[in-house]
Each structure stands twice: as C-alpha cells, then as structure tokens.
Amino acid sequence: MQDPFTSRLATRMQGVKSSAIRELLKMANQPNVISFAGGLPAPELFPLDAMRAAADRVLERDGRKALQYGPTEGIAPLRELIAARANAADPHAEPVRPEQVLVTTGSQQALDLLAKVFLDPGDPIVTENPSYLGALQSFRLFQASYWTVDMDDEGAMPQALDPLLARGPKFAYLLPSYQNPTGRSMGPERREQVVELFRRHQVPLVEDDPYGALCFGEPAGATLRSLAPELTLHLGTFSKTLAPGLRLGWVIGPEEWVARLAQVKQSSDLHTSTLSQHVALEVMGAGIIDDHIGKICAAYGERCQAMLESIASCFPAGTKWTVPTGGMFVWVELPQGVDTAALLPAIVAEEGVAYVSGAPFHPNGGGENTMRLNFTHASADVVRDGIARLGKALTRALEATTA
Amino acid sequence: MQDPFTSRLATRMQGVKSSAIRELLKMANQPNVISFAGGLPAPELFPLDAMRAAADRVLERDGRKALQYGPTEGIAPLRELIAARANAADPHAEPVRPEQVLVTTGSQQALDLLAKVFLDPGDPIVTENPSYLGALQSFRLFQASYWTVDMDDEGAMPQALDPLLARGPKFAYLLPSYQNPTGRSMGPERREQVVELFRRHQVPLVEDDPYGALCFGEPAGATLRSLAPELTLHLGTFSKTLAPGLRLGWVIGPEEWVARLAQVKQSSDLHTSTLSQHVALEVMGAGIIDDHIGKICAAYGERCQAMLESIASCFPAGTKWTVPTGGMFVWVELPQGVDTAALLPAIVAEEGVAYVSGAPFHPNGGGENTMRLNFTHASADVVRDGIARLGKALTRALEATTA
C-alpha cells in the first residue's frame, strides 16, 4: 500500500526531478574541491563593514519597524530607491514610479510569482536555449511547455524569435545582459530589434537582469524595459551587487501587473524580510555601492580573463567557448561525443574540480557536450589551477572516446 | 482590445479577489485608528537589544556565511535548534531529527509549498470553519475546494471530522492551539480523539501552530505531531515569539515529505534569508528566549483580560465571544442581522476603531455577523478604550436594524 502522502501528490510534481544537480553541488562544496559549479559571488568582496554598521544603525534607530510585519509590496523607501536607481541607469526612459516596484524574496521568487499569475498546465513560453536553470524549474513546476530561441554571440536571434512570438506564447523570458548560462549579451542594435518584435506581436517580455551591473568590458546597454516599459516585467536583485543572503530582488513593470504579482506574493510569504530590506536600504544610503560594484567588477574581470586564457591553453582542440564582458559565467562547448554529465563524478573525485553540465539548461533536451563555468567565486590563481586540471581530464576523456 | 497581460492570466487567478481586506488594513493603519484588525505582535516587547547584539556578533564573526547563498533546507545549526526545541517541548514523543526540519520564509511559505506539492484544481481539503484567512488564500490560489468542520469550544469536533476524513481529502489543515481566528484550543482528550481519526482514515494532517507558545492560561498540550508523527506536517514560526520581520518559519514532518517540500522551495525562493537565520540562531543561543516568551505571555494575558471584560460590559446583548487562554485573538459573534463588513468603514471613520469582519474566514461563506479582534498589539488601556467605542457603535447599529 502506498503511504497516505504519496498517493496524494499533485500532478505538477511529476515534473519535479529528484535533483541530481543538488546532490552534485553538495559534493562540489567539499572543502578540497575547486568549484566552478555554483553562481556564487566572491564572499571576500562582500561589503562586510558597511553591512555590519548598517544593521547596527537600523536596529538602534528603527528596530521595531525592522522586526515587525511589513507591506507585501516592500517598504516604501526601498521601493523609492529601486525606482530612483532604475531611472538613473536609464535616464532617457519614461521614469519608473515606486508603485511600479515590487520587492521580492530574491529574484527567484519573482519567477515563481510570474508562473502563478500566467501559467496554466501546458502553456507555452519562449526562452533562450540554453537558459537559467532556476527559471526553467520554476516554470516547469507550473507545467509550462517551452519554445526555445536559438542564440548567436549576442544572445537570442531576432529571426528565430519572430515566428515564436507570432504564435502567441504566454510570455518570453530573456536574459539580455551577460546571460546565465552563456555570458552572452545583446548589443544596442540587437536590443532595438528584439523589442520591436515584442511590440509588433504584443507579447509580454520578462527581462531577467541579475548581472547587468557586473560589467568589466562592453557595458550592457539600455534595459529592454526602458525600451518597452508597457510590455516588460523587469527582474532585478541585490544578490550580485550586495549580498545574496539578504534574499532581496524586485520586479519593475506596469503598475497593474506589479499589483497582480503582489496579490499572489501575499499568499506566498506575506512579505520579504523587513530586516533585510532595512539593512539593504541603509547600506545603499551609505553611498558606498557604486565604488563597491566597481571593485567587484575589476576582480571578476581579472578572474574571467584568467579563466579564458587557461581554457585557451588547456582545453582539448575543437572546444568552443564564449568570451563574456560581464556577469559570472563562461559557457563551454566540447567536441561532440563528450558527455559532461557522465564525466562529472570522476572529475570531481579525481581532479577535485566541479562544474555544471550544460544539458539541464536546455529546456527541450540537448547540450550534453556543454558545461557552465563560474569565474567569480575563486581567485585568479585558483581559477588557473582548476581549469588546468579540468582541461587535462577533458583531454584524456576525449582521447578515450576517439581512441 | 484587451492588453497583452490580461488576456494571458492563468485560470487560478479567477479566484484571487481584489483584496478589500488589504485596502481596509491600510485604512486601519492610520495613526489615529485603534486597530484590532491585524495579527501583529507588540513591537514594544521585541527583544531589541538582544537582536541588535546578535546581528552584530553574527556579522563580525560569520559575516561571509550570513550574507552568502545557503542551503534550501535552512542552515544546519538552525535546523538542529528547531529539532531540539521541538523535542524539549514534547519529551515523550519520538525525537525529531534535524533532517525532518525545513526552514521556510515565514510559515506562510509552508502553506504555499503544501499547496504546490499536494493540490490539483478542485482537490478537497478539510479546514476548521472559520479558519486562518492566509491559509485559505494560499490553498484557494491552487483551486482547492473546502470541506469544513464545525467547531465547539475546543475547536474541530470529532463527530464532524470523522465523515469528512472518511471521504479522503488531500489533507486536513487544523490549528489546534489558540486557533486563528477563534482563539479556541483543543484539550488533551480532544487531541487524542482527533489524532485517532487521522490514524483510522490515513489522512495527512497539517498542524499549523504559530501560537502554541503564547499561553497565559491553560497550556496548549501536546502537539498533534507528537501524537502522530508519521502523518503530520507541523508548521512553526519565530514570528510570534521573536519577530515577524525575520520571516522565519519551519515545517517538521516525515523526512521524505520535508525533502519534497524543499524541492519545491528551491524554485520558490532558493532559500530563506541566511542573515535572518543566523541572527535568530544567535538570539536563541543567547538564552533569553524563555524569559522573553514569559514576558510576552504575561502582557498578552493582561490585554486579553482587558478585552474580555470590556466586551462583556460594552457589547450589545446577545453577543457571544470566545475566552482564549493563549494566542492573539478573540472571536465575536453578534446577533443575527448585524453585518460586520458593511459596518466597518463607518466604524473606522467615525469611531477610529478597526477589526476584521469574520465572513472571509469561512471558506464556503457565512459568518457575516462575526468579527476577529486582536488583543496583542495595543496596551490594556487602549484595548479598553477601543472596545468601548466599538461596543457603542455596534449597539447603535443593532438598534437601527431592530428599530
């Protein structure tokens, strides 16, 4: 007899896999393993002193507010600050009003709220191929089906996007700046072309932008939101610029739709931690953030450079990779026949190096010969060491398959 | 033409009402209004100094960990602490292991996760009548249907519960201790009877227990979880004992089912604020919590007493009310014909007193003559003043209907 829980599972749980990736990440987190697997910011660069001072000031001055229940939409001064920063970043766009901002529990929650508001089982959505795994998981739990857009060096290709938008998906989910997992970024002309397609077909556009500020080369360019505010729900986060442990993200969009997301957020977690919101607000008010982002970007640029040089010199012939100018990831495509998922356990065990295999980032399958490498979490020297070991293991594996 | 968002709403959004209650709560939060409407703890009793010291120690000692991404299940030492406290509270039950604990973003999130894991559209669940509005909203978003159990002074009645469990609902959702909204609590014998029914019918039991520690009279008694651990998912929270702004709750249950909830939590918000988790852990470790809970309970007991005495002397003849020995709420049933929702706007505007009308707590309608009154947020004097004003307005309204 089945236990009384198992026989009662919702249909949507059939799509929830026992997470092999989570198990591997646990393995990758062992102390002697160099992990390129996560998407973790460098903890040694967290603005610790500023955070500590901010927490202390907040609890001294506003403790009762910072520990009490708060509004579902987020505390008013933080919504104002997020709107003001969006307006400073896109000075030529229609200004964002604070009422257009919803504070979320990390931008992951925004994905969950979007799924709740828009997705019935089987509903089609458009994503890049490959795309962010966490978003695919959120949408898959709500039984989305995927129409995938092919990418070139600038991300989603207009000629691939056009016929998909014409078919009327629920929405398209794009990461135009330093995409996860590929690191690719749309240039200004590409952004205009893409937005023009959304205008023509009147399809809602979800712009996920966690990495836009993490620029160490070509700037990311205008947000898609600034080019088509009436059609875009823009997702941002403090996780990469300040600290992920706060779990603070946001959505900017048309006021009516932000209000819809807030209705659904209320039954999801009432509101986001008021302590986190007050601390973030205080740190942002301390005026250190732009210097701090500059410091992160410089470090990440150096680490990325180290990774790219090491890949060029250590990875097997026939390997292709992206050359990001920002963000956190390099995307690697190995010669056909290399199965990065199958190789991973041995490479972790024998070489002490971990990565994420690329297949799960492909909503409809494929990509067995790809992998995502994170360059932000380890120092440049550790990156070089790890990539050299990984290159050796991959070269050996490739020789074995072609022998 | 509809805008491109509206035409794309998910079916589940048909059940999401434009929240009249949220609008009223905003009105109730005006500075000159005495609000019995929310479920807010008394902010003047927050352990502010301990929280401030804890935050400072955490950021000094463990800042990089407290600001980084963390495990979806919650940080290990907090799961251990929650298990240890559960075991201390129920010393005769099978001990809870840390693997059976999932940290959630408030216990509201646990309700959302339960809905995701168990509910297909139309699935029946059992709830008390009336029951917690936030839970009804979470389950309604996932299109649950409700089988409601009648209550007496000890909460859900076994003879009403038995035939409903026999029909095989997805689960039953109960608040056995100082229930929201009624303040009713099951005695030891009732708990045994209820658990016996769940055993006989093999139905999963969701025990929501935010108020169990807030006892100023009869102790709440053994948790239902301790009586039937194999069938129970037990929801707890730091919101009432420590501070709601942390957004920290938890689920305790069979390990396999806690793991299922964790899978779904990953796509909901990755994990709960690590800063909140570390701060709560540090405060709990400081050894002040039991004294602190004692202080809250004494204050809430005094406020409850003030409310009960004032109701007895000021409310119209024919009014009935509950006499809670813990928790945060008194439930009031006015004579038939009084519509508390219809009266509310005028009472807020003219008397400067707010409450929550009782109808929305009834999953399948009814209860128009009921209201929920919170006694924890205002001092005893303010409670007396507010109840006197409210009683006057209700008496006048009743005279008008019977005139």
Chai-1 contact restraints between the chains, C-beta under 6 A:
chainA,res_idxA,chainB,res_idxB,connection_type,confidence,min_distance_angstrom,max_distance_angstrom,comment,restraint_id
A,P4,B,Q202,contact,1.0,0.0,6.0,A-B,restraint_1
A,P4,B,P204,contact,1.0,0.0,6.0,A-B,restraint_2
A,F5,B,P204,contact,1.0,0.0,6.0,A-B,restraint_3
A,F5,B,W257,contact,1.0,0.0,6.0,A-B,restraint_4
A,R8,B,F118,contact,1.0,0.0,6.0,A-B,restraint_5
A,R8,B,K170,contact,1.0,0.0,6.0,A-B,restraint_6
A,A10,B,F118,contact,1.0,0.0,6.0,A-B,restraint_7
A,A10,B,L119,contact,1.0,0.0,6.0,A-B,restraint_8
A,A10,B,D120,contact,1.0,0.0,6.0,A-B,restraint_9
A,T11,B,D120,contact,1.0,0.0,6.0,A-B,restraint_10
A,V16,B,Q263,contact,1.0,0.0,6.0,A-B,restraint_11
A,L40,B,Y69,contact,1.0,0.0,6.0,A-B,restraint_12
A,P43,B,R64,contact,1.0,0.0,6.0,A-B,restraint_13
A,P43,B,Q68,contact,1.0,0.0,6.0,A-B,restraint_14
A,F46,B,L67,contact,1.0,0.0,6.0,A-B,restraint_15
A,L48,B,G63,contact,1.0,0.0,6.0,A-B,restraint_16
A,M51,B,L59,contact,1.0,0.0,6.0,A-B,restraint_17
A,R52,B,L59,contact,1.0,0.0,6.0,A-B,restraint_18
A,A55,B,A55,contact,1.0,0.0,6.0,A-B,restraint_19
A,A55,B,L59,contact,1.0,0.0,6.0,A-B,restraint_20
A,D56,B,D56,contact,1.0,0.0,6.0,A-B,restraint_21
A,L59,B,M51,contact,1.0,0.0,6.0,A-B,restraint_22
A,L59,B,R52,contact,1.0,0.0,6.0,A-B,restraint_23
A,L59,B,A55,contact,1.0,0.0,6.0,A-B,restraint_24
A,G63,B,L48,contact,1.0,0.0,6.0,A-B,restraint_25
A,R64,B,P43,contact,1.0,0.0,6.0,A-B,restraint_26
A,R64,B,F46,contact,1.0,0.0,6.0,A-B,restraint_27
A,A66,B,G245,contact,1.0,0.0,6.0,A-B,restraint_28
A,L67,B,F46,contact,1.0,0.0,6.0,A-B,restraint_29
A,L67,B,A243,contact,1.0,0.0,6.0,A-B,restraint_30
A,L67,B,G245,contact,1.0,0.0,6.0,A-B,restraint_31
A,Q68,B,P43,contact,1.0,0.0,6.0,A-B,restraint_32
A,Q68,B,G245,contact,1.0,0.0,6.0,A-B,restraint_33
A,Y69,B,L40,contact,1.0,0.0,6.0,A-B,restraint_34
A,Y69,B,P244,contact,1.0,0.0,6.0,A-B,restraint_35
A,T105,B,T105,contact,1.0,0.0,6.0,A-B,restraint_36
A,T105,B,D269,contact,1.0,0.0,6.0,A-B,restraint_37
A,G106,B,D269,contact,1.0,0.0,6.0,A-B,restraint_38
A,G106,B,L270,contact,1.0,0.0,6.0,A-B,restraint_39
A,Q108,B,D269,contact,1.0,0.0,6.0,A-B,restraint_40
A,Q108,B,L270,contact,1.0,0.0,6.0,A-B,restraint_41
A,Q109,B,D269,contact,1.0,0.0,6.0,A-B,restraint_42
A,D112,B,S268,contact,1.0,0.0,6.0,A-B,restraint_43
A,F118,B,R8,contact,1.0,0.0,6.0,A-B,restraint_44
A,F118,B,A10,contact,1.0,0.0,6.0,A-B,restraint_45
A,L119,B,A10,contact,1.0,0.0,6.0,A-B,restraint_46
A,D120,B,A10,contact,1.0,0.0,6.0,A-B,restraint_47
A,D120,B,T11,contact,1.0,0.0,6.0,A-B,restraint_48
A,Q137,B,S267,contact,1.0,0.0,6.0,A-B,restraint_49
A,S138,B,S267,contact,1.0,0.0,6.0,A-B,restraint_50
A,L141,B,S267,contact,1.0,0.0,6.0,A-B,restraint_51
A,K170,B,R8,contact,1.0,0.0,6.0,A-B,restraint_52
A,Q202,B,P4,contact,1.0,0.0,6.0,A-B,restraint_53
A,P204,B,P4,contact,1.0,0.0,6.0,A-B,restraint_54
A,P204,B,F5,contact,1.0,0.0,6.0,A-B,restraint_55
A,A243,B,L67,contact,1.0,0.0,6.0,A-B,restraint_56
A,P244,B,Y69,contact,1.0,0.0,6.0,A-B,restraint_57
A,G245,B,A66,contact,1.0,0.0,6.0,A-B,restraint_58
A,G245,B,L67,contact,1.0,0.0,6.0,A-B,restraint_59
A,G245,B,Q68,contact,1.0,0.0,6.0,A-B,restraint_60
A,G245,B,T274,contact,1.0,0.0,6.0,A-B,restraint_61
A,G245,B,L275,contact,1.0,0.0,6.0,A-B,restraint_62
A,L246,B,L275,contact,1.0,0.0,6.0,A-B,restraint_63
A,R247,B,S273,contact,1.0,0.0,6.0,A-B,restraint_64
A,W257,B,F5,contact,1.0,0.0,6.0,A-B,restraint_65
A,Q263,B,V16,contact,1.0,0.0,6.0,A-B,restraint_66
A,S267,B,Q137,contact,1.0,0.0,6.0,A-B,restraint_67
A,S267,B,S138,contact,1.0,0.0,6.0,A-B,restraint_68
A,S267,B,L141,contact,1.0,0.0,6.0,A-B,restraint_69
A,S268,B,D112,contact,1.0,0.0,6.0,A-B,restraint_70
A,D269,B,T105,contact,1.0,0.0,6.0,A-B,restraint_71
A,D269,B,G106,contact,1.0,0.0,6.0,A-B,restraint_72
A,D269,B,Q108,contact,1.0,0.0,6.0,A-B,restraint_73
A,D269,B,Q109,contact,1.0,0.0,6.0,A-B,restraint_74
A,L270,B,G106,contact,1.0,0.0,6.0,A-B,restraint_75
A,L270,B,Q108,contact,1.0,0.0,6.0,A-B,restraint_76
A,S273,B,R247,contact,1.0,0.0,6.0,A-B,restraint_77
A,S273,B,S273,contact,1.0,0.0,6.0,A-B,restraint_78
A,S273,B,S276,contact,1.0,0.0,6.0,A-B,restraint_79
A,T274,B,G245,contact,1.0,0.0,6.0,A-B,restraint_80
A,L275,B,G245,contact,1.0,0.0,6.0,A-B,restraint_81
A,L275,B,L246,contact,1.0,0.0,6.0,A-B,restraint_82
A,S276,B,S273,contact,1.0,0.0,6.0,A-B,restraint_83
